[in-house]
Amino acid sequence: MSDTRRRRPVAERVYALLVDGDGDGDQARDELAPDTAAAVPRNATRQVTAMTLQKAGDLVVDAKTVLSWLLAALGAPASFTGLLVPIRESGSMLPQAALAPLVRRLAVRKWMWVAGALLQAVAVLALAVIAATLEGAAAGVAVLVALALFALARSLSSIASKDVLGRTLPKGTRGQVTGYATIGAGVASITVGLGLRLLGGDDAEPTTFAWLLAGAAVAWLLAAAVFSRVEEAPGDHDDGAGDGTGATARAWALLREDAPFRRFVVARTLLLVSALSPPFIVALATEQGGAGLQGLGGFVISSGIAALIGGRAWGRLADRSSRRAMMLAAGSSSLLVLAFLGALLIDGARELTLLYPATYLLLALAHHGSRIGRKTYVVDLAEGNQRTDYVAVSNTAIGVLLLVTGAVTSALAVLGAEVALAALALLGLVGVAVSSSLPEVSDR
């Protein structure tokens, strides 16, 4: 037995150690193409590695923290900061319904992910050049343009990643693979955050951001190289798929006729509490003073700790019930925001510097559950080309709804960040109820 174990490939041993299949792995693999089923351990390792590198790059292009600090360091007007999150999130979602016909024509879809990663590397390199050479309003405009290009490139990887995950890994493992990638990103985030805390001063130097962004670009190049080695057998494709001209009509038809999918889109919209609340937490923190790199480091470390703690736990829960993972993420986010608002009513609480990164940490932990839960749910909900449509239409719909929700919360923020946070918390509580009405799609 020990000789057999020694002869097992490294990928098989790593896969058996990390992924909890509850003994049903062979049966689940039967759903995949034979060649792909044999490559599951290798594919799991490569996708964890590629997604880890991508997430490590993401922490440097985080619109909620790093890019907000960058604009401040470059002396860009404050009005540009409010556009970062909507451009970053909506820009990567809105084009996906139009891209779906192109994806459906592809028998092998990993190359679309690779193309998206390469284009993201180019956009991040552009951000690095901007950080090193521009300042003021010109820098603000240039950052937003580069971020928009980054988001559009991300839409290619986003729409392809769910298909590749579903085609190359069986149910019961997909959430855990996504969770381990989150853990890897957490390690990178803590490393960068500690560096900022130890080496950063009271001022935020633009050249420091330039080097960080250049490193992030390298991470995407490595991610593209690793993902290109995923063994994906040619799968269902539609050579007769049209172009994007009828995408809107198809999207509306799918939302109108498919009730479980429509409820998922509504539930996912209400999960935005964990995505839209952090910028207001950061804004309240900066009002207390200290916008240097050391202050930024505390939030980056918080993100990393949340990923490190939550990746495996949320991944395992999502494989057991992605619906319950979404419910728990929405509920905990709302209760956390309400607790934070309650704490602010206590005399002297606003001056407690640890209150803000601690709240950010817990909110980031809940956000990982939201992301892992809804990604696993939509992958398990459908098969084949239907999965492509589900991912594309849901992301496009969320892109539109994110703009609307962001506009509403921004308008409420005129009355104070606390008012916007309270509104988001209420949305999250409604999200718990809607998520509970979703059908179970997990095998375990």
Stockholm file with secondary structure:
# STOCKHOLM 1.0

chainA/1-444         MSDTRRRRPVAERVYALLVDGDGDGDQARDELAPDTAAAVPRNATRQVTAMTLQKAGDLVVDAKTVLSWLLAALGAPASFTGLLVPIRESGSMLPQAALAPLVRRLAVRKWMWVAGALLQAVAVLALAVIAATLEGAAAGVAVLVALALFALARSLSSIASKDVLGRTLPKGTRGQVTGYATIGAGVASITVGLGLRLLGGDDAEPTTFAWLLAGAAVAWLLAAAVFSRVEEAPGDHDDGAGDGTGATARAWALLREDAPFRRFVVARTLLLVSALSPPFIVALATEQGGAGLQGLGGFVISSGIAALIGGRAWGRLADRSSRRAMMLAAGSSSLLVLAFLGALLIDGARELTLLYPATYLLLALAHHGSRIGRKTYVVDLAEGNQRTDYVAVSNTAIGVLLLVTGAVTSALAVLGAEVALAALALLGLVGVAVSSSLPEVSDR
#=GR chainA/1-444 SS CHHHHHHSCHHHHHHHHHCCCTTCHHHHHTTSCHHHHHTHHHHHHHHHHHHHHHHHHHHHTCTTTHHHHHHHHTTCCGGGGGGHHHHHHHHHHTTHHHHHHHHHTCSCCHHHHHHHHHHHHHHHHHHHHHHHHCCHHHHHHHHHHHHHHHHHHHHHHHHHHHHHHHHHSCTTTHHHHHHHHHHHHHHHHHHHHHHHHHHCCSSCCHHHHHHHHHHHHHHHHHHHHHHTTCCCCCCCCCTTCCCGGGHHHHHHHHHHHCHHHHHHHHHHHHTTHHHHSHHHHHHHHHTTSCCSHHHHHHHHHHHHHHHHHHHHHHHHHHHHHHHHHHHHHHHHHHHHHHHHHHHHTSTTGGGCTTHHHHHHHHHHHHHHHHHHHHHHHHHHHCCHHHHHHHHHHHHHHHHHHHHHHHHHHHHHHTTCHHHHHHHHHHHHHHHHHHHHTSCCCCCC
#=GC SS_cons         CHHHHHHSCHHHHHHHHHCCCTTCHHHHHTTSCHHHHHTHHHHHHHHHHHHHHHHHHHHHTCTTTHHHHHHHHTTCCGGGGGGHHHHHHHHHHTTHHHHHHHHHTCSCCHHHHHHHHHHHHHHHHHHHHHHHHCCHHHHHHHHHHHHHHHHHHHHHHHHHHHHHHHHHSCTTTHHHHHHHHHHHHHHHHHHHHHHHHHHCCSSCCHHHHHHHHHHHHHHHHHHHHHHTTCCCCCCCCCTTCCCGGGHHHHHHHHHHHCHHHHHHHHHHHHTTHHHHSHHHHHHHHHTTSCCSHHHHHHHHHHHHHHHHHHHHHHHHHHHHHHHHHHHHHHHHHHHHHHHHHHHHTSTTGGGCTTHHHHHHHHHHHHHHHHHHHHHHHHHHHCCHHHHHHHHHHHHHHHHHHHHHHHHHHHHHHTTCHHHHHHHHHHHHHHHHHHHHTSCCCCCC
//
